[in-house]
């Protein structure tokens, strides 16, 4: 599977609880944190729901 590097660039404050929960499920704990994840269908769906808060780069 493809790996992607995702970075949280916008805050979850003031966002709906579902979006906050999605950020937590992806593993984000703070702003500007970068994670490398394998792009499975479930992770791709979560990233798509909060893509306006993230920066996504293919590895």
N, C-alpha and C positions, 0 to 999 in steps of 0.2 A: 504494500500500500504506500501511497504518497505520504510524506511527512510535510507538515507546515509549521511555520513559526508564527505564533499569534501573540500580539502585544496589546494590552489594554491601554487605550489612549484617552478614553473619556470615562468619567465617573458613573457609577451606578446610582448615585444619590439622586433622588427625584424621579427615578424610573419605576415602572410597575414591578411588583414583587416577583413576577415570573421572570423578568429579565435579570433581576438580582440573583435569583435562584440559579438561573442558567450560567451566569458568570461564576458562581460558586461551584457548580457542578463541573465546569471546565477546569477548575483548579485555581482560579484567580483569587488572591488575597489582598492585593494592593494595586494602586495605579502604576503604570509603566512596567509592570511585571511581564516577562516574556516566557512563554512556554513552547516547547516543541512537542507536537502531538501527531500521532498517525491519523490520517483522515479516513476514518471509518464512516459508514453512512449515518450513524447516530451522532458522532462528533460533528460531521458536516452539517447536520440539521441544527445542532445547537449553535454552531458558529454563524449560520445563516440568520438565526433569530436575533442575534446581538451584533451583527456585522457593523452597525453604525457606531459601536463602542470600541471596535477592535481594528488593528492593522494586521493584515494577513500577508505572509510571504511564503512562497514555495521554497523548499530546500532542495 
